[in-house]
Amino acid sequence: MHRFLLAVLRRDLTLAARRRGDWLIAQFFFVMVASLFPLGVGPEPEMLARIGPGVLWVAATLASLLSLSRLFADDHHDGSLEHMVLSPEPTVLLVLGKAMAHWLIYGIPVLLIAPVLGIQFNLSWDAILVLEFSLLLGTPILSLLGSVGAALTLGLRGGGVLLTLLILPLYVPALIFGAGAVDGAMMGTGAEAHLSLLGAFMVLSLMISPWIAAAALRISLE
Amino acid sequence: MNLYTFASPANFYHLAGKLIPWFAWSAGLLTLWGLYIGFFLAPTDFQQSEAYRIIFIHVPAAWMSMFIYLVMAFWGAIGLAFNTRLSFMMARALAPTGALFTFIALWTGALWGKPMWGAWWVWDARLTSELILLFLYVGIIALWAAIDDVKRGDRAGSLLTLIGAINVPIIYFSVTWWNTLHQGASISLTKAPSMAAVMLQGMLVMAIAAWLYTIAVALVRVRRIILERERHTDWVKEILENQR
């Protein structure tokens, strides 16, 4: 069973390694959205530090949506997705593997870029550390919940925009707790409560969303 | 008589046709009665003066926005579990009314918030979660609109409704869990209401009116959906012939 999971992971990572442009776009999008805010609201260091955590979290959320619309689309297009669903291996593992691959391709680069953007936003080292930790807990949620949305909107016209409409409301708790943790660290009220809730939300989505996404995939492929 | 008879769209179409006038008329009369209580019988509030009268619209709308979502989730779950066509049609028929009541709740809340809090909008837990409920309604309706295949649309929309149902208890308990600007519930099943009896009466009458209105319009809508989906059957052709 875990061999199937590893096979899905390896396949998606190989595909991503062969087509670097695809996932680099999402990372550049992340950097650009974050860079627009200082230009829009003004460069005062205090204000940037104040809005920084929220802006970086929103930018990470939008960047995940940009890459999620492709999660099943390419495999659906060439027909291989139907074969993977029809295979005797559980669809839940297929979906979980795809979500994990998405996190490795999208989440880890975000984790690597976020400190640099944090410096641009004048965040303190403590705040950047908490930001990293909150993104580490939070970005898997985005990949997991996003896989549900990607499965529901598979092959629809305007699927990408629709995915945004469906999934953003579900992302809200991750956004609140993730940005709240960094805010708490900066205000001195502590980040632990927010990080605990974020971790609980991550575990919850890890337990539930592969099943829902598998059901959604079966509905979409019927 | 077996109640499951009405799970058949053909039988339900005729039953709904007979029920709609009853629900519509009682909703209309109760609305008039409720508004009369609200505007003429209920006394001026000690703290909030006349502005509090918005609750006769606001509270029933907010209740219905959450209740309709749960009913949609219920029909969606029944449909997914037992594959009954009519349950999906009911879920689809309810969604626009749910979105409407959510919008009314937010709108009247803003009208009330301006004189009371000095702000049209604050980002507290109750308001934010109600806004997210509106987004969920819009997302579900958009998903239904985007999927041409009826069966896939029904199932995908119901699945999304079920996921979003977790938001409803968050809205309901938000005033207890968080320290919000929005006041706590004035009514609960376990203790005496913290408002005058006549105000409570007006609010309940309006809530029942909103509930009956929802049933009436949902039945009207579900009849349209039945006609559209069963258009290839003989009994629908017969109805359409007779109407022409």
Interface residues (C-beta under 8 A of the other chain):
Chain A: V148 L152 T153 L156 R157 G158 G159 L162 L165 L166 L168 P169 L170 V172 I212 A215 A216 I219 S220 E222
Chain B: T128 I132 F135 L136 V138 G139 A142 L143 A146 I147 K151 R152 R155 A156 L159 L160 I163 G164 N167
